[in-house]
Amino acid sequence: MRKAAIILLTSLYLLGATEAYQLLKLPFLFEHYKTHQKYTQGLTFSKFIDNHYFTTTTYDSDYQQDMQLPFKTSNRTVSLLNFDSFFVSKQSMVPVLILSIRKKYLLFDDKDYASNKLNNIFQPPRA
C-alpha cells in the first residue's frame, strides 16, 4: 500500500510540475505519423520527426494537428525543464575599453624583508 502511494504521488508530481505530461501525447504522435505515411510514400519515422521538430514550422493544412504533438508547445508559463533561455543568443552591444599602462609602479620593496635572507640558512642536504 505504501509503495503504491509513493508511486502515485511521484507520478502526480512529475505530470503536474514538469513537462512529463507531454509523454501522454505519444499515441497522437504515432497516429499523426500514420496519416502522413498515407500521403507520403516512403516516409520514415526519423524523416517525420525531422520535418516536425527540427525544420522551420510550416503553416500548412495540418498545422493545428502539428501543434498537438508532444513537446511542440507548452501549457506551462514556468517550467522546471525549460532551458531555452540558456541557449538563445542574446544580441547586446558591449563597449570595449582598452587601457594601456606604460608606467611601472613599485608595489613594495622586498630587499629588506627577512624572508629574502633565509636562502642562506636553508641548504640542500650534502652527502
Secondary structure, 3 states (H helix, E strand, C coil): CHHHHHHHHHHHHHHHHCHHHHHHHHHHHHHHHHHHHHHCCCCCHHHHHHHHHHCCCCCCCCHHHHCCCCCCCCCCCCCCCCCHHHHCCCCCCCCCCCCCCCCCCCCCCCCCCHHHHHHHCCCCCCC
